[in-house]
């Protein structure tokens, strides 16, 4: 997400005059700084939130207590995963954390996806059904297999893959389904897995933003054949880079290990040729694993706080006409890499979303529109116009594929109306969270003037 916000330190003390709402109260709290009708910042008023937010925009945060372990591995010179046991230790602990049988640490979330797609036999000329509302790395991992990322639509209520749109995307080339637990919100996996089972498709979870998210009592990362995670700098558990593949099949994880490690035979494949498969080098480094190990307890603590604060904030925001938090599947819990809202401009006197974002940022509430309709950016056009894809797919198929982007009405709606708040805000104190709802109410009250000023 682009950083357009002023750098500031987090101030734990609540802004003077802020009044918190009760946990399940149905009445709106009084506006901060006096009157409900106080002008928004864009119209000359004082910002609702004038302090900072935890670790915003400075993320990740470093704890001095981690220093000895990191320094020790750097001084040892045992940096790559073949020397020292830190990567293996992290793999064991992360699998235990998720309730998965195995974990394989990789160089990034993107390489985790590429390893998983390869091991599930996604190859040149295949098709993979995937969510369009995701970071572009999900598309690229499929394209790097010389396969087509075929988009199921997005459910506007959940912001995740709409299971009812999957069947219409199936062709004789379909090999796998790749649902994305975007922003740490679980997809509705039961119908997705049922469709995959019916057609004998592989299911690979893109859980790169979903560490510890839960779907009906099971963690994301244990719901498909394989799952992929990212530990890039913006993530809840970051190491500058790094990723992981998780699963419950020893055979699949052994194959993943070989493919990510220059094709070296391991475990169930030992005794065959030393290099028994085509492969790449997608290994995690030892000091990345050490950094990640230091953060597991922190991840669990902060995840619980984000969930509690997201529930609290959601109760307030649902009371504001035109603001709708995302819906989760039944008996599921998110971990909120970002906290998304659906914005209805009609309830704000036609105030355009971009102007709403500008107004909310001016109130001291950082926010963004996040993803747009990326399939129109030229990336996919470049792929399907390449010599390789033209050899693999017919002219008719590529034309129909390109035209199918126009059918993604749910995703179009999501891209045009979503507003997302950084996860850091969910680590704040309750009185600071009250400012978010106060700011939205203030903008709504004066939305007519704001919309007129934007003309």
RONUKOL-381615 format. One record per residue (C-alpha): residue number from 1; residue in one letter; x, y, z. Coordinates in Angstrom, 2 decimals. Layout:
<rs>
{NUM, "a", {X, Y, Z}}
...
</rs>
This chain:
<rs>
{1, "x", {0.00, 0.00, 0.00}}
{2, "x", {1.38, 3.42, -0.94}}
{3, "x", {2.53, 5.46, 2.00}}
{4, "x", {0.78, 8.83, 1.71}}
{5, "x", {0.57, 9.50, 5.40}}
{6, "x", {2.59, 11.75, 7.73}}
{7, "x", {5.15, 9.93, 9.89}}
{8, "x", {4.26, 10.18, 13.54}}
{9, "x", {4.91, 8.31, 16.73}}
{10, "x", {2.13, 6.45, 18.45}}
{11, "x", {0.75, 8.29, 21.49}}
{12, "x", {-0.96, 5.90, 23.88}}
{13, "x", {-2.82, 8.63, 25.70}}
{14, "x", {-6.26, 9.11, 24.14}}
{15, "x", {-6.98, 12.43, 22.46}}
{16, "x", {-8.60, 14.87, 24.92}}
{17, "x", {-12.37, 14.90, 24.71}}
{18, "x", {-12.83, 11.49, 23.04}}
{19, "x", {-15.73, 9.51, 24.46}}
{20, "x", {-15.75, 5.72, 23.96}}
{21, "x", {-18.85, 3.80, 22.96}}
{22, "x", {-19.98, 0.83, 25.00}}
{23, "x", {-19.14, -2.65, 23.62}}
{24, "x", {-22.60, -3.36, 22.19}}
{25, "x", {-24.17, 0.05, 22.55}}
{26, "x", {-26.66, 1.08, 19.91}}
{27, "x", {-26.35, 4.84, 20.49}}
{28, "x", {-23.73, 6.88, 18.75}}
{29, "x", {-21.02, 8.32, 20.94}}
{30, "x", {-20.72, 12.10, 21.06}}
{31, "x", {-18.26, 13.49, 18.56}}
{32, "x", {-14.81, 14.36, 19.83}}
{33, "x", {-13.82, 18.01, 20.25}}
{34, "x", {-17.27, 19.24, 21.10}}
{35, "x", {-20.13, 19.01, 18.67}}
{36, "x", {-21.40, 16.29, 16.39}}
{37, "x", {-21.53, 18.91, 13.67}}
{38, "x", {-17.89, 19.97, 14.00}}
{39, "x", {-16.42, 20.52, 10.58}}
{40, "x", {-14.29, 17.73, 9.10}}
{41, "x", {-10.61, 18.49, 8.66}}
{42, "x", {-11.04, 19.06, 4.92}}
{43, "x", {-13.48, 21.86, 5.74}}
{44, "x", {-11.21, 23.52, 8.30}}
{45, "x", {-12.03, 21.51, 11.42}}
{46, "x", {-9.56, 19.87, 13.78}}
{47, "x", {-8.78, 16.23, 12.91}}
{48, "x", {-10.68, 13.70, 15.02}}
{49, "x", {-7.48, 11.76, 15.74}}
{50, "x", {-4.45, 13.89, 16.48}}
{51, "x", {-2.17, 11.27, 18.01}}
{52, "x", {-0.34, 8.42, 16.33}}
{53, "x", {-1.04, 4.72, 15.83}}
{54, "x", {1.00, 1.72, 17.02}}
{55, "x", {3.98, 1.20, 14.71}}
{56, "x", {2.40, 3.27, 11.94}}
{57, "x", {3.80, 3.83, 9.40}}
{58, "x", {6.90, 2.14, 10.84}}
{59, "x", {6.35, -1.61, 10.45}}
{60, "x", {7.79, -4.07, 11.30}}
{61, "x", {8.89, -3.20, 14.80}}
{62, "x", {12.15, -4.48, 16.26}}
{63, "x", {12.60, -5.69, 19.85}}
{64, "x", {16.06, -5.57, 21.38}}
{65, "x", {15.38, -8.92, 23.05}}
{66, "x", {15.66, -10.55, 19.61}}
{67, "x", {19.16, -9.22, 19.00}}
{68, "x", {21.32, -11.96, 20.65}}
{69, "x", {19.75, -14.82, 18.68}}
{70, "x", {20.05, -12.98, 15.37}}
{71, "x", {23.64, -11.87, 16.04}}
{72, "x", {24.65, -15.40, 17.03}}
{73, "x", {23.52, -16.90, 13.73}}
{74, "x", {25.12, -14.10, 11.73}}
{75, "x", {28.42, -14.58, 13.54}}
{76, "x", {28.27, -18.34, 13.05}}
{77, "x", {28.54, -17.99, 9.26}}
{78, "x", {25.92, -20.75, 8.96}}
{79, "x", {23.47, -18.69, 6.97}}
{80, "x", {21.99, -21.02, 4.37}}
{81, "x", {19.41, -23.65, 5.29}}
{82, "x", {21.80, -26.58, 4.80}}
{83, "x", {23.87, -25.51, 7.80}}
{84, "x", {22.42, -25.10, 11.26}}
{85, "x", {18.97, -26.10, 12.42}}
{86, "x", {17.07, -22.82, 12.65}}
{87, "x", {15.03, -23.27, 9.46}}
{88, "x", {14.02, -26.80, 10.51}}
{89, "x", {13.12, -25.52, 13.98}}
{90, "x", {10.88, -22.84, 12.51}}
{91, "x", {9.22, -25.36, 10.17}}
{92, "x", {8.38, -27.58, 13.14}}
{93, "x", {7.02, -24.73, 15.26}}
{94, "x", {5.00, -23.15, 12.47}}
{95, "x", {3.38, -26.47, 11.52}}
{96, "x", {2.48, -26.98, 15.20}}
{97, "x", {1.04, -23.47, 15.40}}
{98, "x", {-1.33, -24.17, 12.49}}
{99, "x", {-2.11, -27.78, 13.29}}
{100, "x", {-0.53, -28.89, 10.00}}
{101, "x", {1.49, -32.09, 9.69}}
{102, "x", {4.38, -30.43, 7.85}}
{103, "x", {5.79, -27.05, 6.92}}
{104, "x", {8.44, -26.14, 4.37}}
{105, "x", {10.13, -22.72, 4.66}}
{106, "x", {10.76, -20.95, 1.36}}
{107, "x", {12.34, -17.74, 0.06}}
{108, "x", {9.01, -15.87, -0.26}}
{109, "x", {5.26, -16.26, -0.48}}
{110, "x", {5.54, -16.11, -4.27}}
{111, "x", {8.03, -18.99, -4.35}}
{112, "x", {5.80, -20.93, -1.97}}
{113, "x", {3.02, -20.59, -4.55}}
{114, "x", {5.33, -21.64, -7.38}}
{115, "x", {6.55, -24.69, -5.46}}
{116, "x", {2.97, -25.72, -4.65}}
{117, "x", {1.69, -25.25, -8.19}}
{118, "x", {4.57, -27.31, -9.58}}
{119, "x", {4.10, -30.14, -7.09}}
{120, "x", {0.35, -30.24, -7.79}}
{121, "x", {1.29, -30.74, -11.47}}
{122, "x", {0.15, -27.39, -12.84}}
{123, "x", {2.04, -27.19, -16.11}}
{124, "x", {2.23, -25.35, -19.42}}
{125, "x", {-1.19, -25.08, -21.05}}
{126, "x", {-3.15, -25.74, -17.85}}
{127, "x", {-5.67, -23.42, -16.24}}
{128, "x", {-6.03, -22.49, -12.56}}
{129, "x", {-9.20, -20.95, -11.15}}
{130, "x", {-8.20, -18.12, -8.83}}
{131, "x", {-9.56, -15.06, -7.07}}
{132, "x", {-9.04, -11.77, -8.95}}
{133, "x", {-9.03, -9.74, -5.72}}
{134, "x", {-5.49, -10.40, -4.57}}
{135, "x", {-1.92, -9.18, -4.72}}
{136, "x", {-0.48, -9.59, -8.21}}
{137, "x", {1.99, -12.27, -7.06}}
{138, "x", {-0.88, -14.78, -7.07}}
{139, "x", {-1.40, -14.17, -10.80}}
{140, "x", {2.33, -14.24, -11.51}}
{141, "x", {2.91, -17.60, -9.84}}
{142, "x", {0.36, -19.17, -12.20}}
{143, "x", {1.74, -17.36, -15.25}}
{144, "x", {5.23, -18.57, -14.38}}
{145, "x", {3.92, -22.12, -14.85}}
{146, "x", {2.83, -21.02, -18.35}}
{147, "x", {-0.74, -21.61, -17.16}}
{148, "x", {-3.76, -19.30, -17.35}}
{149, "x", {-5.10, -17.66, -14.15}}
{150, "x", {-8.85, -17.98, -14.77}}
{151, "x", {-10.83, -15.70, -12.48}}
{152, "x", {-13.78, -16.76, -10.41}}
{153, "x", {-15.77, -13.71, -9.35}}
{154, "x", {-15.48, -11.99, -5.98}}
{155, "x", {-18.38, -12.08, -3.52}}
{156, "x", {-18.97, -8.41, -2.59}}
{157, "x", {-20.13, -9.41, 0.91}}
{158, "x", {-16.99, -11.38, 1.77}}
{159, "x", {-14.34, -9.94, -0.62}}
{160, "x", {-13.21, -13.52, -1.27}}
{161, "x", {-13.82, -16.06, -4.04}}
{162, "x", {-17.51, -16.61, -4.80}}
{163, "x", {-17.94, -20.40, -4.88}}
{164, "x", {-21.07, -20.11, -7.03}}
{165, "x", {-18.99, -18.64, -9.88}}
{166, "x", {-16.44, -21.46, -10.05}}
{167, "x", {-18.28, -24.05, -12.15}}
{168, "x", {-18.75, -21.65, -15.06}}
{169, "x", {-14.97, -21.16, -15.27}}
{170, "x", {-14.11, -24.86, -15.59}}
{171, "x", {-12.70, -26.11, -18.91}}
{172, "x", {-10.97, -29.30, -20.00}}
{173, "x", {-7.69, -27.54, -19.14}}
{174, "x", {-8.56, -26.75, -15.50}}
{175, "x", {-6.07, -28.32, -13.11}}
{176, "x", {-6.45, -26.56, -9.75}}
{177, "x", {-8.38, -24.02, -7.67}}
{178, "x", {-6.42, -21.34, -5.84}}
{179, "x", {-8.62, -19.51, -3.29}}
{180, "x", {-7.10, -16.44, -1.59}}
{181, "x", {-7.76, -15.71, 2.09}}
{182, "x", {-7.44, -12.00, 1.39}}
{183, "x", {-6.68, -9.62, 4.29}}
{184, "x", {-6.60, -12.69, 6.53}}
{185, "x", {-10.30, -13.48, 5.96}}
{186, "x", {-10.99, -17.18, 5.30}}
{187, "x", {-12.66, -18.17, 2.05}}
{188, "x", {-15.76, -20.35, 2.26}}
{189, "x", {-13.76, -23.53, 1.78}}
{190, "x", {-16.43, -26.24, 2.08}}
{191, "x", {-18.12, -25.52, -1.29}}
{192, "x", {-14.73, -24.85, -2.90}}
{193, "x", {-13.38, -28.21, -1.74}}
{194, "x", {-16.61, -29.93, -2.80}}
{195, "x", {-16.25, -28.61, -6.37}}
{196, "x", {-12.58, -29.58, -6.42}}
{197, "x", {-13.39, -33.08, -5.20}}
{198, "x", {-16.13, -33.49, -7.79}}
{199, "x", {-13.74, -32.66, -10.64}}
{200, "x", {-10.53, -34.06, -9.11}}
{201, "x", {-8.83, -30.65, -8.95}}
{202, "x", {-6.02, -29.72, -6.60}}
{203, "x", {-6.74, -27.02, -4.00}}
{204, "x", {-3.90, -24.66, -3.10}}
{205, "x", {-4.66, -22.02, -0.47}}
{206, "x", {-3.10, -18.61, -0.87}}
{207, "x", {-2.87, -17.89, 2.86}}
{208, "x", {-0.10, -15.33, 2.46}}
{209, "x", {-2.11, -12.85, 4.56}}
{210, "x", {-3.83, -15.37, 6.82}}
{211, "x", {-1.53, -16.60, 9.59}}
{212, "x", {-3.80, -18.13, 12.30}}
{213, "x", {-7.06, -17.35, 10.49}}
{214, "x", {-9.67, -20.04, 11.20}}
{215, "x", {-12.43, -21.68, 9.20}}
{216, "x", {-14.89, -23.84, 11.14}}
{217, "x", {-12.36, -24.83, 13.79}}
{218, "x", {-9.40, -25.39, 11.47}}
{219, "x", {-6.59, -23.00, 10.62}}
{220, "x", {-6.10, -21.64, 7.13}}
{221, "x", {-3.15, -23.57, 5.79}}
{222, "x", {-4.72, -26.93, 6.59}}
{223, "x", {-7.83, -26.74, 4.38}}
{224, "x", {-6.50, -27.74, 0.95}}
{225, "x", {-3.87, -30.02, -0.54}}
{226, "x", {-1.18, -27.39, 0.08}}
{227, "x", {-1.15, -23.83, 1.40}}
{228, "x", {1.19, -20.88, 1.05}}
{229, "x", {2.27, -18.14, 3.47}}
{230, "x", {4.35, -14.97, 3.21}}
{231, "x", {6.65, -13.31, 5.76}}
{232, "x", {7.34, -10.19, 3.70}}
{233, "x", {7.90, -6.93, 5.58}}
{234, "x", {4.26, -5.80, 5.76}}
{235, "x", {3.04, -9.07, 7.23}}
{236, "x", {2.06, -9.76, 10.84}}
{237, "x", {5.08, -12.07, 11.21}}
{238, "x", {7.75, -10.52, 8.96}}
{239, "x", {11.35, -11.40, 8.13}}
{240, "x", {11.94, -9.02, 5.24}}
{241, "x", {11.06, -11.93, 2.98}}
{242, "x", {10.46, -15.62, 3.31}}
{243, "x", {7.46, -17.86, 2.93}}
{244, "x", {6.14, -21.31, 3.75}}
{245, "x", {4.23, -24.24, 2.29}}
{246, "x", {2.08, -26.27, 4.68}}
{247, "x", {0.16, -29.49, 4.25}}
{248, "x", {-0.74, -32.89, 5.68}}
{249, "x", {0.82, -35.17, 3.05}}
{250, "x", {4.39, -36.38, 3.54}}
{251, "x", {4.62, -37.26, -0.14}}
{252, "x", {3.60, -33.78, -1.27}}
{253, "x", {5.87, -32.02, 1.23}}
{254, "x", {8.82, -34.25, 0.25}}
{255, "x", {8.24, -33.25, -3.36}}
{256, "x", {8.01, -29.60, -2.34}}
{257, "x", {11.28, -29.93, -0.43}}
{258, "x", {13.06, -31.39, -3.43}}
{259, "x", {11.73, -28.77, -5.83}}
{260, "x", {12.68, -25.84, -3.58}}
{261, "x", {16.16, -27.30, -2.94}}
{262, "x", {17.74, -27.68, -6.43}}
{263, "x", {16.08, -31.08, -6.92}}
{264, "x", {17.91, -32.95, -4.15}}
{265, "x", {16.14, -36.16, -3.14}}
{266, "x", {14.89, -36.16, 0.44}}
{267, "x", {13.12, -38.49, 2.88}}
{268, "x", {10.81, -40.82, 0.92}}
{269, "x", {12.78, -40.19, -2.30}}
{270, "x", {16.23, -41.01, -0.88}}
{271, "x", {17.84, -43.93, -2.60}}
{272, "x", {16.87, -42.67, -6.03}}
{273, "x", {19.10, -40.36, -8.05}}
{274, "x", {20.65, -37.50, -6.10}}
{275, "x", {18.93, -34.92, -8.31}}
{276, "x", {15.66, -36.54, -9.28}}
{277, "x", {13.48, -33.60, -10.36}}
{278, "x", {13.72, -30.32, -12.25}}
{279, "x", {13.80, -27.54, -9.70}}
{280, "x", {14.91, -24.14, -8.48}}
{281, "x", {16.53, -22.65, -5.38}}
{282, "x", {13.72, -21.29, -3.23}}
{283, "x", {15.26, -21.84, 0.21}}
{284, "x", {14.80, -19.70, 3.32}}
{285, "x", {17.93, -18.38, 5.06}}
{286, "x", {18.87, -19.28, 8.61}}
{287, "x", {18.73, -15.76, 10.03}}
{288, "x", {15.25, -15.25, 8.57}}
{289, "x", {14.10, -18.33, 10.46}}
{290, "x", {15.64, -16.96, 13.66}}
{291, "x", {13.81, -13.65, 13.24}}
{292, "x", {10.54, -15.51, 12.68}}
{293, "x", {11.03, -17.75, 15.69}}
{294, "x", {11.33, -14.68, 17.92}}
{295, "x", {7.91, -13.47, 16.78}}
{296, "x", {5.62, -16.48, 17.18}}
{297, "x", {4.42, -15.56, 20.68}}
{298, "x", {4.01, -11.94, 19.58}}
{299, "x", {1.96, -13.07, 16.58}}
{300, "x", {-0.44, -14.98, 18.84}}
{301, "x", {-0.82, -12.08, 21.30}}
{302, "x", {-1.35, -9.44, 18.65}}
{303, "x", {-3.73, -11.64, 16.67}}
{304, "x", {-6.02, -11.85, 19.71}}
{305, "x", {-5.91, -8.08, 20.19}}
{306, "x", {-6.66, -7.40, 16.52}}
{307, "x", {-9.65, -9.72, 16.64}}
{308, "x", {-11.08, -8.11, 19.77}}
{309, "x", {-10.61, -4.62, 18.43}}
{310, "x", {-12.00, -5.54, 14.99}}
{311, "x", {-15.15, -6.88, 16.67}}
{312, "x", {-15.45, -3.71, 18.73}}
{313, "x", {-14.92, -1.44, 15.74}}
{314, "x", {-17.32, -3.44, 13.58}}
{315, "x", {-20.16, -2.92, 16.04}}
{316, "x", {-19.75, 0.85, 15.70}}
{317, "x", {-19.28, 0.99, 11.95}}
{318, "x", {-22.29, -1.21, 11.19}}
{319, "x", {-24.48, 1.52, 12.71}}
{320, "x", {-23.38, 4.02, 10.06}}
{321, "x", {-25.48, 3.86, 6.87}}
{322, "x", {-23.28, 3.26, 3.85}}
{323, "x", {-20.48, 1.48, 5.74}}
{324, "x", {-20.44, -2.31, 5.75}}
{325, "x", {-17.63, -4.45, 7.21}}
{326, "x", {-16.88, -7.68, 5.35}}
{327, "x", {-18.86, -10.81, 6.25}}
{328, "x", {-16.95, -13.91, 7.38}}
{329, "x", {-18.03, -17.51, 6.77}}
{330, "x", {-19.97, -19.14, 9.60}}
{331, "x", {-17.82, -20.19, 12.59}}
{332, "x", {-14.74, -18.48, 11.16}}
{333, "x", {-12.24, -15.91, 12.41}}
{334, "x", {-10.06, -13.47, 10.49}}
{335, "x", {-6.65, -12.09, 11.46}}
{336, "x", {-6.94, -8.74, 9.63}}
{337, "x", {-3.85, -8.06, 7.54}}
{338, "x", {-6.01, -5.09, 6.59}}
{339, "x", {-9.45, -4.22, 7.95}}
{340, "x", {-11.77, -3.66, 4.96}}
{341, "x", {-15.07, -1.81, 4.64}}
{342, "x", {-17.53, -1.47, 1.78}}
{343, "x", {-18.36, 2.19, 1.10}}
{344, "x", {-21.70, 3.23, -0.43}}
{345, "x", {-21.37, 6.75, -1.83}}
{346, "x", {-25.17, 7.07, -2.12}}
{347, "x", {-25.38, 7.19, 1.67}}
{348, "x", {-22.80, 10.01, 1.66}}
{349, "x", {-24.58, 12.39, -0.73}}
{350, "x", {-22.66, 10.99, -3.69}}
{351, "x", {-19.25, 11.71, -2.15}}
{352, "x", {-16.76, 9.81, -4.34}}
{353, "x", {-14.74, 7.12, -2.65}}
{354, "x", {-11.47, 8.87, -3.43}}
{355, "x", {-12.74, 12.01, -1.72}}
{356, "x", {-13.95, 9.91, 1.23}}
{357, "x", {-10.47, 8.40, 1.51}}
{358, "x", {-8.93, 11.87, 1.40}}
{359, "x", {-11.29, 13.08, 4.10}}
{360, "x", {-10.69, 10.09, 6.36}}
{361, "x", {-6.91, 10.46, 6.03}}
{362, "x", {-7.25, 14.14, 6.91}}
{363, "x", {-9.00, 13.09, 10.13}}
{364, "x", {-5.86, 11.17, 11.13}}
{365, "x", {-7.22, 7.77, 10.04}}
{366, "x", {-4.85, 6.18, 7.47}}
{367, "x", {-6.72, 4.23, 4.81}}
{368, "x", {-6.47, 3.07, 1.20}}
{369, "x", {-8.50, 1.63, -1.66}}
{370, "x", {-5.98, -1.29, -1.94}}
{371, "x", {-6.59, -3.43, -5.06}}
{372, "x", {-8.08, -2.35, -8.37}}
{373, "x", {-9.02, -4.36, -11.47}}
{374, "x", {-5.45, -5.44, -12.13}}
{375, "x", {-6.37, -7.72, -15.05}}
{376, "x", {-6.79, -4.55, -17.13}}
{377, "x", {-3.26, -3.29, -16.33}}
{378, "x", {-1.54, -5.06, -19.23}}
{379, "x", {0.17, -7.83, -17.27}}
{380, "x", {-2.17, -10.52, -18.56}}
{381, "x", {-2.25, -9.01, -22.05}}
{382, "x", {1.54, -9.29, -22.17}}
{383, "x", {1.31, -12.95, -21.18}}
{384, "x", {-1.41, -14.04, -23.62}}
{385, "x", {0.22, -12.14, -26.48}}
{386, "x", {3.55, -13.87, -25.90}}
{387, "x", {4.86, -16.54, -28.27}}
{388, "x", {4.69, -19.17, -25.55}}
{389, "x", {1.03, -18.67, -24.66}}
{390, "x", {0.06, -18.45, -28.33}}
{391, "x", {1.63, -21.86, -28.86}}
{392, "x", {-0.16, -23.30, -25.83}}
{393, "x", {-3.66, -21.87, -26.31}}
{394, "x", {-5.84, -21.32, -29.35}}
{395, "x", {-6.66, -17.83, -30.64}}
{396, "x", {-10.29, -18.46, -29.73}}
{397, "x", {-9.46, -19.46, -26.16}}
{398, "x", {-7.24, -16.44, -25.54}}
{399, "x", {-9.86, -14.11, -26.99}}
{400, "x", {-12.61, -15.61, -24.82}}
{401, "x", {-10.29, -15.46, -21.81}}
{402, "x", {-9.62, -11.75, -22.31}}
{403, "x", {-13.32, -11.02, -22.79}}
{404, "x", {-14.20, -12.90, -19.59}}
{405, "x", {-12.71, -10.08, -17.49}}
{406, "x", {-15.82, -8.06, -18.29}}
{407, "x", {-17.94, -10.69, -16.52}}
{408, "x", {-16.38, -10.03, -13.11}}
{409, "x", {-19.15, -7.76, -11.88}}
{410, "x", {-18.71, -8.68, -8.23}}
{411, "x", {-15.00, -7.94, -8.35}}
{412, "x", {-15.61, -4.70, -10.21}}
{413, "x", {-17.94, -3.64, -7.41}}
{414, "x", {-15.47, -4.64, -4.71}}
{415, "x", {-12.60, -2.78, -6.36}}
{416, "x", {-14.73, 0.35, -6.71}}
{417, "x", {-16.10, 0.46, -3.17}}
{418, "x", {-13.61, -1.08, -0.74}}
{419, "x", {-11.81, 1.02, 1.86}}
{420, "x", {-9.15, -0.64, 4.00}}
{421, "x", {-7.55, 0.40, 7.28}}
{422, "x", {-4.03, -0.79, 8.22}}
{423, "x", {-3.73, -3.58, 10.79}}
{424, "x", {-1.71, -1.31, 13.07}}
{425, "x", {-4.84, 0.60, 14.02}}
{426, "x", {-6.33, -2.58, 15.47}}
{427, "x", {-3.48, -2.66, 18.00}}
{428, "x", {-4.53, 0.73, 19.43}}
{429, "x", {-6.46, 1.52, 22.59}}
{430, "x", {-10.26, 1.44, 22.51}}
{431, "x", {-10.61, 5.21, 22.85}}
{432, "x", {-8.44, 5.62, 19.75}}
{433, "x", {-10.59, 3.15, 17.83}}
{434, "x", {-13.61, 5.30, 18.70}}
{435, "x", {-12.03, 8.04, 16.61}}
{436, "x", {-12.40, 5.93, 13.45}}
{437, "x", {-16.18, 5.74, 13.77}}
{438, "x", {-16.34, 9.38, 14.89}}
{439, "x", {-14.42, 10.44, 11.80}}
{440, "x", {-16.72, 8.49, 9.47}}
{441, "x", {-19.82, 10.02, 11.11}}
{442, "x", {-18.36, 13.50, 10.80}}
{443, "x", {-17.63, 12.95, 7.11}}
{444, "x", {-21.13, 11.61, 6.56}}
{445, "x", {-22.73, 14.57, 8.33}}
{446, "x", {-20.86, 16.99, 6.07}}
{447, "x", {-20.72, 14.79, 2.98}}
{448, "x", {-22.91, 17.15, 0.99}}
{449, "x", {-20.48, 20.04, 1.45}}
{450, "x", {-17.50, 17.75, 0.81}}
{451, "x", {-19.08, 16.44, -2.39}}
{452, "x", {-19.91, 19.97, -3.54}}
{453, "x", {-16.35, 21.08, -2.89}}
{454, "x", {-15.05, 18.22, -5.01}}
{455, "x", {-17.04, 19.28, -8.06}}
</rs>
